[in-house]
């Protein structure tokens, strides 16, 4: 029974890591293509920021999948040295995820403030011209 559990865990880790790899590769390709198009054709920082925000979301998703695989892997690993290595990797991924999420939230807040300021400015202009 224990051997089956270990094999199932290893298979799950492999599948989840494959999903994480796919998510990160797709996000990177999308960011490269869209980033190239924006750099060649757009002069606004807003469009560039949108490309990088979308890429950051892909990275957060990939890191989350990798962290899930790390958690499963620690449950089937019996060697303490391997557990310590996994813990270090999981800590690094968690910190990357935390700071990436925090940066995303700051950008979202800034965009909301910019949108609110723009809408309030347009209301004031309409009020003055009316």
N, CA, C and O of each residue as an XYZ file, in Angstrom:
520
protein
N       0.826     -1.202      0.000
C       0.000      0.000      0.000
C       0.870      1.265      0.000
O       0.566      2.227     -0.706
N       1.942      1.262      0.787
C       2.815      2.424      0.857
C       3.527      2.649     -0.476
O       3.696      3.791     -0.906
N       3.938      1.582     -1.119
C       4.607      1.703     -2.414
C       3.663      2.311     -3.453
O       4.083      3.124     -4.276
N       2.389      1.917     -3.411
C       1.410      2.474     -4.336
C       1.243      3.970     -4.091
O       1.148      4.755     -5.034
N       1.208      4.360     -2.809
C       1.059      5.761     -2.436
C       2.245      6.582     -2.954
O       2.066      7.675     -3.492
N       3.438      6.053     -2.787
C       4.639      6.745     -3.248
C       4.621      6.887     -4.767
O       4.921      7.962     -5.288
N       4.278      5.833     -5.474
C       4.215      5.897     -6.943
C       3.140      6.855     -7.423
O       3.352      7.599     -8.380
N       1.984      6.844     -6.762
C       0.911      7.778     -7.134
C       1.358      9.219     -6.894
O       1.076     10.109     -7.697
N       2.051      9.434     -5.792
C       2.562     10.770     -5.497
C       3.573     11.227     -6.527
O       3.525     12.369     -6.984
N       4.493     10.342     -6.899
C       5.498     10.691     -7.914
C       4.850     10.998     -9.257
O       5.266     11.922     -9.958
N       3.838     10.226     -9.610
C       3.117     10.466    -10.865
C       2.396     11.813    -10.818
O       2.418     12.576    -11.784
N       1.762     12.091     -9.685
C       1.063     13.369     -9.534
C       2.038     14.540     -9.635
O       1.746     15.545    -10.284
N       3.190     14.407     -8.995
C       4.202     15.464     -9.054
C       4.644     15.684    -10.494
O       4.760     16.825    -10.942
N       4.888     14.616    -11.207
C       5.309     14.720    -12.601
C       4.244     15.418    -13.457
O       4.567     16.284    -14.270
N       2.977     15.037    -13.269
C       1.890     15.648    -14.047
C       1.705     17.124    -13.703
O       1.518     17.955    -14.592
N       1.757     17.446    -12.413
C       1.577     18.843    -11.995
C       2.747     19.694    -12.462
O       2.550     20.832    -12.887
N       3.965     19.160    -12.390
C       5.121     19.897    -12.913
C       5.004     20.103    -14.414
O       5.419     21.142    -14.928
N       4.445     19.133    -15.124
C       4.236     19.283    -16.572
C       3.231     20.398    -16.850
O       3.418     21.187    -17.777
N       2.173     20.464    -16.054
C       1.185     21.537    -16.211
C       1.845     22.888    -15.935
O       1.630     23.849    -16.674
N       2.653     22.962    -14.866
C       3.347     24.211    -14.534
C       4.262     24.637    -15.679
O       4.300     25.810    -16.050
N       4.985     23.693    -16.226
C       5.878     23.983    -17.349
C       5.083     24.502    -18.549
O       5.475     25.479    -19.186
N       3.979     23.848    -18.848
C       3.140     24.265    -19.968
C       2.598     25.678    -19.756
O       2.614     26.494    -20.678
N       2.117     25.969    -18.544
C       1.577     27.293    -18.228
C       2.659     28.366    -18.401
O       2.414     29.412    -19.003
N       3.844     28.098    -17.873
C       4.926     29.088    -17.954
C       5.398     29.270    -19.395
O       5.662     30.395    -19.821
N       5.506     28.186    -20.139
C       5.939     28.294    -21.544
C       4.894     29.057    -22.369
O       5.245     29.944    -23.146
N       3.621     28.713    -22.201
C       2.575     29.428    -22.945
C       2.561     30.913    -22.591
O       2.446     31.768    -23.469
N       2.680     31.210    -21.300
C       2.712     32.609    -20.871
C       3.905     33.356    -21.433
O       3.795     34.520    -21.819
N       5.043     32.684    -21.476
C       6.252     33.312    -22.006
C       6.121     33.572    -23.504
O       6.516     34.631    -23.993
N       5.575     32.619    -24.218
C       5.371     32.811    -25.663
C       4.400     33.963    -25.903
O       4.648     34.833    -26.738
N       3.302     33.958    -25.169
C       2.326     35.038    -25.329
C       2.951     36.397    -25.001
O       2.737     37.369    -25.727
N       3.717     36.468    -23.915
C       4.353     37.731    -23.538
C       5.364     38.177    -24.590
O       5.475     39.366    -24.889
N       6.094     37.223    -25.145
C       7.073     37.567    -26.179
C       6.381     38.127    -27.423
O       6.780     39.163    -27.956
N       5.352     37.435    -27.871
C       4.645     37.868    -29.081
C       3.961     39.211    -28.843
O       4.149     40.150    -29.617
N       3.173     39.305    -27.780
C       2.454     40.557    -27.515
C       3.406     41.696    -27.172
O       3.188     42.839    -27.572
N       4.465     41.375    -26.425
C       5.449     42.396    -26.090
C       6.146     42.923    -27.332
O       6.381     44.125    -27.454
N       6.475     42.035    -28.245
C       7.113     42.454    -29.497
C       6.176     43.339    -30.315
O       6.594     44.362    -30.857
N       4.915     42.941    -30.399
C       3.939     43.742    -31.157
C       3.744     45.115    -30.529
O       3.668     46.122    -31.233
N       3.666     45.152    -29.212
C       3.467     46.427    -28.526
C       4.692     47.316    -28.691
O       4.565     48.517    -28.928
N       5.872     46.730    -28.568
C       7.097     47.534    -28.721
C       7.236     48.086    -30.133
O       7.731     49.196    -30.326
N       6.798     47.311    -31.116
C       6.917     47.756    -32.501
C       5.809     48.722    -32.911
O       6.024     49.597    -33.749
N       4.618     48.564    -32.316
C       3.502     49.336    -32.818
C       2.865     50.323    -31.869
O       2.087     51.170    -32.310
N       3.156     50.251    -30.604
C       2.451     51.106    -29.648
C       3.417     52.046    -28.947
O       4.572     51.714    -28.678
N       2.908     53.206    -28.671
C       3.738     54.167    -27.958
C       3.217     54.413    -26.546
O       3.781     55.229    -25.818
N       2.167     53.732    -26.152
C       1.607     53.972    -24.822
C       2.160     52.967    -23.816
O       2.321     51.783    -24.110
N       2.439     53.469    -22.642
C       2.919     52.605    -21.572
C       1.829     51.697    -21.043
O       2.114     50.643    -20.474
N       0.574     52.104    -21.228
C      -0.552     51.316    -20.724
C      -0.587     49.930    -21.371
O      -0.788     48.928    -20.685
N      -0.395     49.875    -22.672
C      -0.424     48.584    -23.374
C       0.758     47.713    -22.965
O       0.610     46.500    -22.813
N       1.937     48.323    -22.786
C       3.104     47.559    -22.325
C       2.859     46.986    -20.940
O       3.182     45.829    -20.670
N       2.294     47.795    -20.073
C       2.005     47.351    -18.702
C       1.011     46.194    -18.716
O       1.143     45.250    -17.938
N       0.021     46.267    -19.599
C      -0.953     45.176    -19.695
C      -0.302     43.856    -20.108
O      -0.668     42.792    -19.608
N       0.671     43.934    -21.028
C       1.385     42.720    -21.456
C       2.111     42.112    -20.266
O       2.026     40.904    -20.044
N       2.818     42.925    -19.505
C       3.596     42.397    -18.381
C       2.698     41.949    -17.235
O       3.042     41.002    -16.528
N       1.567     42.599    -17.034
C       0.622     42.143    -16.013
C       0.068     40.774    -16.363
O      -0.042     39.897    -15.506
N      -0.275     40.601    -17.612
C      -0.782     39.297    -18.048
C       0.288     38.220    -17.885
O      -0.010     37.103    -17.464
N       1.523     38.555    -18.217
C       2.627     37.614    -18.052
C       2.822     37.268    -16.573
O       3.064     36.111    -16.227
N       2.717     38.256    -15.725
C       2.851     38.015    -14.281
C       1.779     37.050    -13.793
O       2.045     36.211    -12.932
N       0.582     37.161    -14.331
C      -0.489     36.227    -13.947
C      -0.149     34.802    -14.358
O      -0.395     33.857    -13.609
N       0.420     34.652    -15.558
C       0.856     33.322    -16.008
C       1.909     32.765    -15.051
O       1.856     31.596    -14.668
N       2.866     33.614    -14.669
C       3.933     33.166    -13.772
C       3.396     32.776    -12.398
O       3.836     31.786    -11.812
N       2.455     33.548    -11.891
C       1.841     33.208    -10.604
C       1.153     31.851    -10.701
O       1.266     31.030     -9.791
N       0.450     31.614    -11.789
C      -0.219     30.321    -11.970
C       0.809     29.193    -12.024
O       0.631     28.161    -11.377
N       1.881     29.383    -12.790
C       2.917     28.357    -12.877
C       3.577     28.088    -11.539
O       3.798     26.934    -11.173
N       3.895     29.150    -10.802
C       4.500     28.981     -9.478
C       3.565     28.263     -8.521
O       4.007     27.464     -7.695
N       2.282     28.544     -8.631
C       1.306     27.885     -7.763
C       1.257     26.389     -8.045
O       1.209     25.582     -7.116
N       1.268     26.019     -9.313
C       1.305     24.594     -9.656
C       2.594     23.946     -9.161
O       2.564     22.833     -8.635
N       3.719     24.627     -9.322
C       4.983     24.072     -8.858
C       4.990     23.889     -7.345
O       5.516     22.900     -6.833
N       4.413     24.833     -6.644
C       4.335     24.720     -5.185
C       3.463     23.536     -4.785
O       3.777     22.833     -3.824
N       2.380     23.309     -5.508
C       1.528     22.147     -5.234
C       2.313     20.855     -5.439
O       2.198     19.924     -4.642
N       3.098     20.799     -6.488
C       3.922     19.615     -6.734
C       4.951     19.429     -5.622
O       5.214     18.302     -5.201
N       5.535     20.534     -5.145
C       6.500     20.444     -4.040
C       5.860     19.880     -2.781
O       6.459     19.062     -2.083
N       4.646     20.318     -2.495
C       3.940     19.837     -1.299
C       3.704     18.341     -1.391
O       3.931     17.610     -0.427
N       3.250     17.887     -2.543
C       3.026     16.443     -2.720
C       4.344     15.686     -2.626
O       4.420     14.620     -2.015
N       5.372     16.245     -3.234
C       6.673     15.563     -3.235
C       7.222     15.398     -1.814
O       7.839     14.378     -1.508
N       7.005     16.389     -0.950
C       7.487     16.247      0.430
C       6.749     15.135      1.168
O       7.294     14.540      2.097
N       5.513     14.851      0.759
C       4.763     13.796      1.451
C       5.221     12.397      1.063
O       4.968     11.443      1.798
N       5.894     12.258     -0.084
C       6.335     10.934     -0.506
C       7.854     10.762     -0.422
O       8.376      9.694     -0.742
N       8.556     11.801      0.005
C      10.009     11.731      0.117
C      10.387     11.262      1.519
O       9.857     11.758      2.513
N      11.298     10.313      1.587
C      11.704      9.775      2.894
C      13.078     10.264      3.330
O      13.417     10.165      4.509
N      13.864     10.785      2.416
C      15.205     11.251      2.725
C      15.140     12.683      3.267
O      14.564     13.560      2.623
N      15.727     12.926      4.446
C      15.665     14.241      5.068
C      16.407     15.297      4.265
O      16.013     16.463      4.258
N      17.461     14.905      3.598
C      18.194     15.858      2.768
C      17.315     16.319      1.598
O      17.317     17.496      1.237
N      16.578     15.396      1.024
C      15.663     15.752     -0.064
C      14.526     16.631      0.451
O      14.102     17.559     -0.237
N      14.034     16.349      1.646
C      12.970     17.168      2.239
C      13.481     18.589      2.472
O      12.774     19.558      2.196
N      14.712     18.714      2.981
C      15.284     20.040      3.220
C      15.440     20.811      1.906
O      15.152     22.006      1.845
N      15.894     20.127      0.864
C      16.036     20.759     -0.449
C      14.674     21.197     -0.978
O      14.533     22.301     -1.503
N      13.680     20.336     -0.840
C      12.323     20.682     -1.279
C      11.773     21.862     -0.492
O      11.105     22.735     -1.046
N      12.059     21.879      0.800
C      11.587     22.992      1.638
C      12.212     24.305      1.181
O      11.533     25.331      1.132
N      13.494     24.281      0.848
C      14.161     25.492      0.368
C      13.563     25.956     -0.956
O      13.318     27.146     -1.151
N      13.333     25.015     -1.860
C      12.733     25.357     -3.160
C      11.317     25.895     -2.958
O      10.932     26.885     -3.581
N      10.547     25.247     -2.096
C       9.182     25.702     -1.830
C       9.174     27.094     -1.215
O       8.318     27.915     -1.545
N      10.116     27.361     -0.329
C      10.209     28.692      0.276
C      10.518     29.747     -0.775
O       9.906     30.815     -0.790
N      11.456     29.449     -1.645
C      11.810     30.396     -2.712
C      10.607     30.641     -3.622
O      10.316     31.785     -3.971
N       9.914     29.583     -4.004
C       8.736     29.742     -4.875
C       7.632     30.515     -4.176
O       6.953     31.335     -4.794
N       7.451     30.253     -2.887
C       6.428     30.975     -2.126
C       6.758     32.463     -2.057
O       5.877     33.307     -2.221
N       8.021     32.782     -1.814
C       8.421     34.186     -1.741
C       8.263     34.863     -3.108
O       7.777     35.992     -3.185
N       8.664     34.189     -4.173
C       8.469     34.745     -5.515
C       6.993     35.009     -5.777
O       6.619     36.071     -6.275
N       6.168     34.041     -5.440
C       4.728     34.170     -5.633
C       4.181     35.341     -4.823
O       3.389     36.134     -5.332
N       4.601     35.450     -3.568
C       4.127     36.525     -2.682
C       4.467     37.893     -3.268
O       3.599     38.758     -3.379
N       5.731     38.086     -3.640
C       6.140     39.390     -4.146
C       5.520     39.692     -5.506
O       5.194     40.844     -5.792
N       5.355     38.693     -6.333
C       4.709     38.896     -7.625
C       3.242     39.284     -7.433
O       2.748     40.194     -8.098
N       2.553     38.601     -6.533
C       1.152     38.939     -6.235
C       1.053     40.352     -5.656
O       0.145     41.105     -6.008
N       1.976     40.709     -4.777
C       1.957     42.041     -4.181
C       2.162     43.106     -5.249
O       1.474     44.126     -5.253
N       3.108     42.871     -6.156
C       3.334     43.828     -7.244
C       2.107     43.948     -8.137
O       1.746     45.046     -8.562
N       1.465     42.813     -8.421
C       0.247     42.842     -9.233
C      -0.840     43.668     -8.553
O      -1.525     44.456     -9.203
N      -0.994     43.486     -7.253
C      -2.018     44.231     -6.513
C      -1.718     45.727     -6.517
O      -2.634     46.540     -6.640
N      -0.448     46.099     -6.383
C      -0.077     47.518     -6.437
C      -0.419     48.122     -7.798
O      -0.920     49.244     -7.871
N      -0.154     47.390     -8.863
C      -0.454     47.891    -10.204
C      -1.969     48.002    -10.383
O      -2.459     48.976    -10.955
N      -2.712     46.998     -9.892
C      -4.179     47.068     -9.989
C      -4.709     48.288     -9.246
O      -5.586     48.988     -9.752
N      -4.186     48.547     -8.051
C      -4.616     49.721     -7.278
C      -4.297     51.007     -8.029
O      -5.114     51.926     -8.076
N      -3.105     51.068     -8.616
C      -2.709     52.250     -9.371
C      -3.622     52.445    -10.573
O      -4.000     53.574    -10.886
N      -3.980     51.356    -11.251
C      -4.877     51.461    -12.401
C      -6.264     51.932    -11.964
O      -6.888     52.749    -12.642
N      -6.749     51.411    -10.820
C      -8.049     51.867    -10.311
C      -8.017     53.353     -9.992
O      -8.945     54.087    -10.330
N      -6.934     53.799     -9.332
C      -6.821     55.223     -9.003
C      -6.757     56.062    -10.275
O      -7.399     57.109    -10.354
N      -5.990     55.616    -11.272
C      -5.893     56.352    -12.533
C      -7.246     56.426    -13.223
O      -7.621     57.468    -13.761
N      -7.981     55.311    -13.207
C      -9.301     55.280    -13.821
C     -10.257     56.207    -13.082
O     -11.008     56.956    -13.708
N     -10.230     56.158    -11.748
C     -11.098     57.032    -10.956
C     -10.757     58.498    -11.184
O     -11.654     59.332    -11.307
N      -9.469     58.816    -11.240
C      -9.041     60.194    -11.468
C      -9.488     60.658    -12.845
O      -9.964     61.783    -12.998
N      -9.338     59.795    -13.852
C      -9.740     60.137    -15.210
C     -11.243     60.362    -15.278
O     -11.701     61.329    -15.886
N     -12.022     59.459    -14.647
C     -13.479     59.600    -14.665
C     -13.913     60.857    -13.931
O     -14.815     61.556    -14.394
N     -13.291     61.160    -12.794
C     -13.636     62.377    -12.057
C     -13.278     63.619    -12.857
O     -14.021     64.601    -12.837
N     -12.145     63.593    -13.564
C     -11.744     64.723    -14.405
C     -12.723     64.944    -15.545
O     -13.051     66.084    -15.875
N     -13.192     63.856    -16.148
C     -14.168     63.971    -17.234
C     -15.495     64.519    -16.720
O     -16.153     65.302    -17.404
N     -15.893     64.104    -15.503
C     -17.135     64.635    -14.918
C     -17.012     66.117    -14.663
O     -17.952     66.876    -14.899
N     -15.828     66.542    -14.171
C     -15.627     67.958    -13.878
C     -15.645     68.773    -15.173
O     -16.190     69.876    -15.201
N     -15.053     68.237    -16.245
C     -15.043     68.942    -17.525
C     -16.470     69.067    -18.064
O     -16.861     70.122    -18.563
N     -17.251     67.973    -17.957
C     -18.644     68.024    -18.415
C     -19.454     69.004    -17.602
O     -20.309     69.704    -18.145
N     -19.197     69.067    -16.301
C     -19.929     69.985    -15.433
C     -19.591     71.432    -15.793
O     -20.476     72.288    -15.813
N     -18.343     71.705    -16.069
C     -17.926     73.068    -16.419
C     -18.482     73.498    -17.759
O     -18.833     74.663    -17.940
N     -18.567     72.574    -18.700
C     -19.045     72.948    -20.047
C     -20.556     72.969    -20.128
O     -21.113     73.487    -21.096
N     -21.227     72.424    -19.142
C     -22.694     72.393    -19.186
C     -23.292     73.692    -18.764
O     -24.515     73.832    -18.744
